[in-house]
Amino acid sequence: MKLDCKVIEDLLPLYLDNMCSEQSRKMVEEHLAECEECRRLVKSTQTVQIPHIEPEKPAADSAVKKSFKKIRFRWWISVLAVLILVPVIFLGWNQYHGRGVHYTNIYEMQIGNAFMKCLDEGDYEKAYQYIDIDGLKQEWLEQWFDEKNLKISSQTALQNSVNTERK
């Protein structure tokens, strides 16, 4: 049975992919044995390879990744800001209200060490020289006393000391 070349051309893709029935395969092979034109078509079809092209990633995927990267960066910045600002605010608030860590200068530390050394040695007169009586008086006045109560307290203390000496 002689088939037309157009019919064979329609069957060639199935024949080359081994998707046709056995009977169709035999008919295509018989025609190819007789027709030079169809044999050249089969050879040219077999030698042409279609390159594999990767589909483009949608722009939406890259936009989503970029937005998540921004969110992650902003999250880390906010965590870092909290870790830095909370202790600074806490320490600053306590320092402002006089409850925080107080830093002294080296001069004050030397005076304190000299005072404690004199107390350890039992030299109380020398230790007394390191005390800033006027500064303490001013500090106590500002915190606990007013000038009127301080005069009354001083007079009472003097009277008590005089009374104690008389006895």
Rosetta constraint file for C-alpha pairs under 8 A:
AtomPair CA 2 CA 31 HARMONIC 7.27 0.50
AtomPair CA 3 CA 7 HARMONIC 6.84 0.50
AtomPair CA 3 CA 8 HARMONIC 7.23 0.50
AtomPair CA 3 CA 31 HARMONIC 6.94 0.50
AtomPair CA 4 CA 8 HARMONIC 6.73 0.50
AtomPair CA 5 CA 9 HARMONIC 6.10 0.50
AtomPair CA 5 CA 38 HARMONIC 7.04 0.50
AtomPair CA 6 CA 10 HARMONIC 6.36 0.50
AtomPair CA 7 CA 11 HARMONIC 6.39 0.50
AtomPair CA 8 CA 12 HARMONIC 5.93 0.50
AtomPair CA 8 CA 28 HARMONIC 6.26 0.50
AtomPair CA 8 CA 31 HARMONIC 7.74 0.50
AtomPair CA 8 CA 38 HARMONIC 7.82 0.50
AtomPair CA 9 CA 13 HARMONIC 7.76 0.50
AtomPair CA 9 CA 38 HARMONIC 7.60 0.50
AtomPair CA 11 CA 15 HARMONIC 6.13 0.50
AtomPair CA 11 CA 20 HARMONIC 7.88 0.50
AtomPair CA 11 CA 24 HARMONIC 7.93 0.50
AtomPair CA 11 CA 28 HARMONIC 7.53 0.50
AtomPair CA 12 CA 16 HARMONIC 5.99 0.50
AtomPair CA 12 CA 28 HARMONIC 7.64 0.50
AtomPair CA 12 CA 42 HARMONIC 7.46 0.50
AtomPair CA 13 CA 17 HARMONIC 6.20 0.50
AtomPair CA 14 CA 18 HARMONIC 5.99 0.50
AtomPair CA 14 CA 19 HARMONIC 4.91 0.50
AtomPair CA 14 CA 20 HARMONIC 5.27 0.50
AtomPair CA 15 CA 19 HARMONIC 6.23 0.50
AtomPair CA 15 CA 20 HARMONIC 5.71 0.50
AtomPair CA 15 CA 25 HARMONIC 6.27 0.50
AtomPair CA 15 CA 28 HARMONIC 7.61 0.50
AtomPair CA 20 CA 24 HARMONIC 6.19 0.50
AtomPair CA 20 CA 25 HARMONIC 6.44 0.50
AtomPair CA 21 CA 25 HARMONIC 6.23 0.50
AtomPair CA 22 CA 26 HARMONIC 6.32 0.50
AtomPair CA 23 CA 27 HARMONIC 6.42 0.50
AtomPair CA 24 CA 28 HARMONIC 6.23 0.50
AtomPair CA 25 CA 29 HARMONIC 6.18 0.50
AtomPair CA 26 CA 30 HARMONIC 6.15 0.50
AtomPair CA 27 CA 31 HARMONIC 6.25 0.50
AtomPair CA 28 CA 32 HARMONIC 6.11 0.50
AtomPair CA 29 CA 33 HARMONIC 6.21 0.50
AtomPair CA 30 CA 34 HARMONIC 6.69 0.50
AtomPair CA 31 CA 35 HARMONIC 5.92 0.50
AtomPair CA 32 CA 36 HARMONIC 7.03 0.50
AtomPair CA 32 CA 38 HARMONIC 6.02 0.50
AtomPair CA 32 CA 39 HARMONIC 5.55 0.50
AtomPair CA 33 CA 39 HARMONIC 7.82 0.50
AtomPair CA 35 CA 39 HARMONIC 6.51 0.50
AtomPair CA 36 CA 40 HARMONIC 6.37 0.50
AtomPair CA 37 CA 41 HARMONIC 6.42 0.50
AtomPair CA 38 CA 42 HARMONIC 6.23 0.50
AtomPair CA 39 CA 43 HARMONIC 6.27 0.50
AtomPair CA 40 CA 44 HARMONIC 6.10 0.50
AtomPair CA 41 CA 45 HARMONIC 6.05 0.50
AtomPair CA 42 CA 46 HARMONIC 6.10 0.50
AtomPair CA 43 CA 47 HARMONIC 6.25 0.50
AtomPair CA 44 CA 48 HARMONIC 6.31 0.50
AtomPair CA 57 CA 61 HARMONIC 6.94 0.50
AtomPair CA 57 CA 62 HARMONIC 7.85 0.50
AtomPair CA 58 CA 62 HARMONIC 7.23 0.50
AtomPair CA 59 CA 63 HARMONIC 6.18 0.50
AtomPair CA 60 CA 64 HARMONIC 6.08 0.50
AtomPair CA 61 CA 65 HARMONIC 6.25 0.50
AtomPair CA 62 CA 66 HARMONIC 6.03 0.50
AtomPair CA 63 CA 67 HARMONIC 6.11 0.50
AtomPair CA 64 CA 68 HARMONIC 6.17 0.50
AtomPair CA 65 CA 69 HARMONIC 6.16 0.50
AtomPair CA 66 CA 70 HARMONIC 6.35 0.50
AtomPair CA 67 CA 71 HARMONIC 6.19 0.50
AtomPair CA 68 CA 72 HARMONIC 6.02 0.50
AtomPair CA 69 CA 73 HARMONIC 6.16 0.50
AtomPair CA 70 CA 74 HARMONIC 6.15 0.50
AtomPair CA 71 CA 75 HARMONIC 6.07 0.50
AtomPair CA 72 CA 76 HARMONIC 6.31 0.50
AtomPair CA 73 CA 77 HARMONIC 6.27 0.50
AtomPair CA 74 CA 78 HARMONIC 6.17 0.50
AtomPair CA 75 CA 79 HARMONIC 6.23 0.50
AtomPair CA 76 CA 80 HARMONIC 6.11 0.50
AtomPair CA 77 CA 81 HARMONIC 6.10 0.50
AtomPair CA 78 CA 82 HARMONIC 6.20 0.50
AtomPair CA 79 CA 83 HARMONIC 6.20 0.50
AtomPair CA 80 CA 84 HARMONIC 6.23 0.50
AtomPair CA 81 CA 85 HARMONIC 5.83 0.50
AtomPair CA 82 CA 86 HARMONIC 5.73 0.50
AtomPair CA 83 CA 87 HARMONIC 7.18 0.50
AtomPair CA 84 CA 88 HARMONIC 6.61 0.50
AtomPair CA 85 CA 89 HARMONIC 5.93 0.50
AtomPair CA 86 CA 90 HARMONIC 6.02 0.50
AtomPair CA 87 CA 91 HARMONIC 5.89 0.50
AtomPair CA 88 CA 92 HARMONIC 5.85 0.50
AtomPair CA 89 CA 93 HARMONIC 5.93 0.50
AtomPair CA 90 CA 94 HARMONIC 6.30 0.50
AtomPair CA 91 CA 95 HARMONIC 5.95 0.50
AtomPair CA 91 CA 100 HARMONIC 6.22 0.50
AtomPair CA 91 CA 101 HARMONIC 7.65 0.50
AtomPair CA 92 CA 96 HARMONIC 6.01 0.50
AtomPair CA 92 CA 100 HARMONIC 7.64 0.50
AtomPair CA 93 CA 97 HARMONIC 6.39 0.50
AtomPair CA 93 CA 100 HARMONIC 7.85 0.50
AtomPair CA 94 CA 98 HARMONIC 6.09 0.50
AtomPair CA 94 CA 99 HARMONIC 4.92 0.50
AtomPair CA 94 CA 100 HARMONIC 4.47 0.50
AtomPair CA 94 CA 101 HARMONIC 7.94 0.50
AtomPair CA 95 CA 99 HARMONIC 5.69 0.50
AtomPair CA 95 CA 100 HARMONIC 4.15 0.50
AtomPair CA 95 CA 101 HARMONIC 6.48 0.50
AtomPair CA 95 CA 102 HARMONIC 7.27 0.50
AtomPair CA 96 CA 100 HARMONIC 7.62 0.50
AtomPair CA 104 CA 108 HARMONIC 6.35 0.50
AtomPair CA 104 CA 109 HARMONIC 6.94 0.50
AtomPair CA 105 CA 109 HARMONIC 6.62 0.50
AtomPair CA 106 CA 110 HARMONIC 6.24 0.50
AtomPair CA 107 CA 111 HARMONIC 6.34 0.50
AtomPair CA 108 CA 112 HARMONIC 6.19 0.50
AtomPair CA 109 CA 113 HARMONIC 6.15 0.50
AtomPair CA 110 CA 114 HARMONIC 6.12 0.50
AtomPair CA 111 CA 115 HARMONIC 6.08 0.50
AtomPair CA 111 CA 130 HARMONIC 6.60 0.50
AtomPair CA 112 CA 116 HARMONIC 6.20 0.50
AtomPair CA 112 CA 130 HARMONIC 7.99 0.50
AtomPair CA 113 CA 117 HARMONIC 6.10 0.50
AtomPair CA 114 CA 118 HARMONIC 6.26 0.50
AtomPair CA 114 CA 127 HARMONIC 7.70 0.50
AtomPair CA 114 CA 130 HARMONIC 7.81 0.50
AtomPair CA 115 CA 119 HARMONIC 6.35 0.50
AtomPair CA 115 CA 127 HARMONIC 5.00 0.50
AtomPair CA 115 CA 128 HARMONIC 7.88 0.50
AtomPair CA 115 CA 130 HARMONIC 6.04 0.50
AtomPair CA 116 CA 120 HARMONIC 6.13 0.50
AtomPair CA 116 CA 127 HARMONIC 7.55 0.50
AtomPair CA 117 CA 121 HARMONIC 6.23 0.50
AtomPair CA 118 CA 122 HARMONIC 6.14 0.50
AtomPair CA 118 CA 123 HARMONIC 5.17 0.50
AtomPair CA 118 CA 124 HARMONIC 6.55 0.50
AtomPair CA 118 CA 126 HARMONIC 6.52 0.50
AtomPair CA 118 CA 127 HARMONIC 5.21 0.50
AtomPair CA 119 CA 123 HARMONIC 5.97 0.50
AtomPair CA 119 CA 124 HARMONIC 5.96 0.50
AtomPair CA 119 CA 127 HARMONIC 6.22 0.50
AtomPair CA 123 CA 127 HARMONIC 6.40 0.50
AtomPair CA 124 CA 128 HARMONIC 6.06 0.50
AtomPair CA 125 CA 129 HARMONIC 6.78 0.50
AtomPair CA 126 CA 130 HARMONIC 7.28 0.50
AtomPair CA 127 CA 131 HARMONIC 7.25 0.50
AtomPair CA 132 CA 136 HARMONIC 6.23 0.50
AtomPair CA 133 CA 137 HARMONIC 6.04 0.50
AtomPair CA 134 CA 138 HARMONIC 6.19 0.50
AtomPair CA 135 CA 139 HARMONIC 6.17 0.50
AtomPair CA 136 CA 140 HARMONIC 6.05 0.50
AtomPair CA 137 CA 141 HARMONIC 6.02 0.50
AtomPair CA 138 CA 142 HARMONIC 6.24 0.50
AtomPair CA 139 CA 143 HARMONIC 6.23 0.50
AtomPair CA 140 CA 144 HARMONIC 5.57 0.50
AtomPair CA 140 CA 145 HARMONIC 6.44 0.50
AtomPair CA 141 CA 145 HARMONIC 4.63 0.50
AtomPair CA 141 CA 146 HARMONIC 5.72 0.50
AtomPair CA 141 CA 147 HARMONIC 6.93 0.50
AtomPair CA 141 CA 150 HARMONIC 7.69 0.50
AtomPair CA 142 CA 146 HARMONIC 7.22 0.50
AtomPair CA 145 CA 149 HARMONIC 6.16 0.50
AtomPair CA 145 CA 150 HARMONIC 6.17 0.50
AtomPair CA 146 CA 150 HARMONIC 6.30 0.50
AtomPair CA 147 CA 151 HARMONIC 6.35 0.50
AtomPair CA 148 CA 152 HARMONIC 6.45 0.50
AtomPair CA 149 CA 153 HARMONIC 6.04 0.50
AtomPair CA 150 CA 154 HARMONIC 6.01 0.50
AtomPair CA 151 CA 155 HARMONIC 6.11 0.50
AtomPair CA 152 CA 156 HARMONIC 6.09 0.50
AtomPair CA 153 CA 157 HARMONIC 6.04 0.50
AtomPair CA 154 CA 158 HARMONIC 6.17 0.50
AtomPair CA 155 CA 159 HARMONIC 6.15 0.50
AtomPair CA 156 CA 160 HARMONIC 6.09 0.50
AtomPair CA 157 CA 161 HARMONIC 6.15 0.50
AtomPair CA 158 CA 162 HARMONIC 6.17 0.50
AtomPair CA 159 CA 163 HARMONIC 6.04 0.50
AtomPair CA 160 CA 164 HARMONIC 5.99 0.50
AtomPair CA 161 CA 165 HARMONIC 6.18 0.50
AtomPair CA 162 CA 166 HARMONIC 6.32 0.50
AtomPair CA 163 CA 167 HARMONIC 6.53 0.50
